[in-house]
Amino acid sequence: MKQEGYTGLNSDVIFILNKDLGTRYQQGRVKEWERGERRPSVEAHNHILKRVLAHELKKLGLSDDDINDIIIKTQLPEAEGKQ
């Protein structure tokens, strides 16, 4: 997958989400999330939260086990049948 047609931080978010989740989000969707006009799916929310927490907690020196424990405890529950 090649990153084309997007610029800035949101382009990185879109590229990673689409690559990792197999979605086809566009830049406008992330802007809608930022403005509170729409909410991301539980899957997208959990994925973003996982990546941000892992990055930030690693910078603070937490172990991988502690980071994974925090991530598990902060994830939104998936809808029935999606787990």
C-alpha positions in Angstrom: 0.0 0.0 0.0 1.4 3.4 -1.0 0.6 6.6 0.7 -0.7 9.1 -1.9 -2.8 12.2 -2.0 -2.7 13.1 1.8 -0.5 15.5 3.7 0.1 16.2 7.4 -0.5 14.3 10.5 -4.0 13.2 9.5 -2.6 11.6 6.4 -0.4 9.4 8.6 -3.4 8.4 10.7 -5.5 7.7 7.6 -2.7 5.7 6.0 -2.1 3.6 9.1 -5.8 3.0 9.8 -6.5 2.0 6.3 -3.5 -0.3 6.1 -4.0 -2.0 9.5 -7.8 -2.2 9.5 -8.4 -2.7 5.8 -10.6 0.4 5.7 -10.9 3.2 3.2 -11.2 6.3 5.4 -10.5 9.6 3.8 -9.1 12.8 5.3 -12.5 14.3 5.8 -13.6 11.5 8.1 -10.8 12.1 10.5 -11.6 15.9 10.5 -15.3 15.0 11.3 -14.0 13.0 14.3 -11.8 15.9 15.4 -14.7 18.3 15.2 -17.1 15.9 17.1 -19.4 15.6 14.1 -19.0 11.9 14.0 -17.5 9.2 16.1 -14.9 6.7 14.9 -16.0 3.0 15.0 -15.0 1.0 18.1 -12.4 -0.8 16.0 -10.9 2.5 14.8 -11.1 4.0 18.3 -9.3 1.1 19.9 -6.7 0.9 17.2 -5.8 4.6 17.6 -5.8 4.4 21.4 -3.6 1.3 21.3 -1.0 3.0 19.1 -1.0 6.3 20.9 -0.8 4.7 24.4 1.9 2.3 23.3 4.0 5.1 21.9 3.5 7.5 24.8 3.9 5.0 27.6 7.0 3.5 26.0 8.5 7.1 26.1 7.8 7.1 29.9 9.8 3.9 30.3 7.0 1.4 31.0 7.6 -2.2 30.3 5.8 -3.9 27.4 3.8 -6.0 29.8 2.6 -2.9 31.7 1.8 -1.2 28.5 -0.2 -4.1 27.2 -2.1 -4.4 30.5 -3.1 -0.7 30.3 -4.1 -1.0 26.7 -6.3 -4.0 27.5 -8.0 -2.1 30.4 -8.8 0.9 28.2 -10.2 -0.7 25.1 -13.9 -0.2 24.3 -15.8 -3.5 24.1 -16.4 -4.7 20.6 -19.9 -5.4 19.4 -21.2 -9.0 19.7 -19.8 -11.2 16.9 -16.9 -8.9 16.1 -14.4 -10.3 18.7 
